[in-house]
């Protein structure tokens, strides 16, 4: 694996699998951490965000404040809402790229990044990455991370899985990617839906080297 600098940006892609809340929550936590983010969202990802979260996404000009300030109706997180000044500060570190734009920095291996996460990761996105047949920026950026031996984390949520999907997962894992299914644990003192979402987000952050204290870890007092 290539050495990356902790100051290098992180790429986040949101695709059309159920579980949009994982991607949006991950975006919020990364933004709060101060890391530079390169964000891209597929049309299907935007459709799922609208269906599951009730947020309408304009893929030509994404309203970052809408995503960063989103709080689910079921959330009990009293710290979730951000002041306007904080939102402006977080937005300044986020660069949005259109899904079909291959002329962005993240489409090139010469652009240094720390890691990439596809969350959630649809079956079609997984297939495109597994077979190196990029038809959009998300798949191309993922291929870049594999060929440059950088960290790539794919977060599928679909269940059950077909033999073909399992084969695609094995293929990308063998190429160096981390397969991290959105399967929250229940051993960390679950008290709300927030804690189940944060379990998955915390595990993603661990894989890309971003410190976090979203959950009580096993063995901690």
Secondary structure, 3 states (H helix, E strand, C coil): CCCCCCCCEEEEEECCCCCHHHHHHHHHHHHHHCCCEEEEECHHHHHHHHHHHCCCCCCCCCCHHHHHCCCCCCCCCCCCCCCHHHHHHHHCCEEECCCCCCCCHHHCCCCCEEEEEEECCCHHHHHHHHCCCCCCHHHHHHHHHHHCCCEEEEECCCCCCCHHHHHHHHHHHHCCCEECCCCCCCCCCCCCHHHHHHHHHHHHHHHCCCCCCCCCCCCCC
